[in-house]
């Protein structure tokens, strides 16, 4: 499976969140603290979010973890 970082950015922009807002909401609503740099790096595919970060993002945006992966890639 391949992580699709563009889907994270698409969700953030669809909800009209800046990087700062997304990070604040992750902390307030989901109890996960992430910095803007980390979030940016996840969106650009420079780093992968850890499982607890991914689950918090899923909770915030109401999607399943599979939303961020290409299940057809080998």
C-alpha positions in Angstrom: 0.0 0.0 0.0 1.2 3.5 -0.8 0.4 6.5 1.3 -1.3 9.3 -0.7 -0.3 12.6 0.9 -2.3 14.7 -1.5 -5.5 13.3 0.1 -4.6 14.9 3.4 -4.1 18.3 1.8 -7.3 17.9 -0.1 -9.3 17.2 3.1 -7.7 20.2 4.9 -8.4 22.6 2.1 -12.0 21.2 1.6 -12.6 22.1 5.3 -11.0 25.5 4.7 -8.3 24.8 7.4 -4.9 26.5 7.4 -2.0 24.4 8.6 -2.2 26.2 11.9 -5.9 25.6 12.3 -5.6 21.9 11.4 -3.0 21.4 14.0 -5.0 23.3 16.7 -8.1 21.2 15.9 -6.2 18.0 16.0 -5.1 18.9 19.5 -8.4 20.3 20.8 -10.8 17.8 19.2 -8.6 14.7 19.0 -6.0 15.1 21.7 -3.1 14.8 19.3 -0.4 17.5 19.2 1.2 18.1 15.8 3.3 21.1 14.6 2.7 22.9 11.3 6.0 21.5 10.0 5.0 17.9 10.7 1.6 18.4 9.0 3.2 20.1 6.0 5.7 17.2 5.7 2.9 14.7 5.8 1.0 16.6 3.0 4.1 16.7 0.9 5.0 13.0 1.4 8.3 13.9 3.0 7.4 12.0 6.2 4.6 9.6 7.1 2.3 10.3 10.0 2.6 7.8 12.8 -0.4 5.6 13.4 -1.8 7.7 16.3 -1.5 10.9 14.1 -3.2 9.1 11.3 -6.1 8.0 13.5 -6.4 11.5 14.9 -6.6 13.0 11.4 -9.2 10.4 10.5 -11.3 11.4 13.5 -11.0 15.1 12.7 -12.0 14.7 9.1 -14.4 11.8 9.4 -12.6 9.4 7.1 -11.3 5.9 7.4 -7.5 5.3 7.4 -7.9 3.5 4.0 -8.8 6.9 2.5 -5.1 7.8 2.6 -3.8 4.7 0.9 -3.7 3.3 -2.6 -4.8 -0.3 -2.0 -4.1 -1.1 -5.7 -0.4 -0.3 -5.6 1.9 -3.2 -5.0 
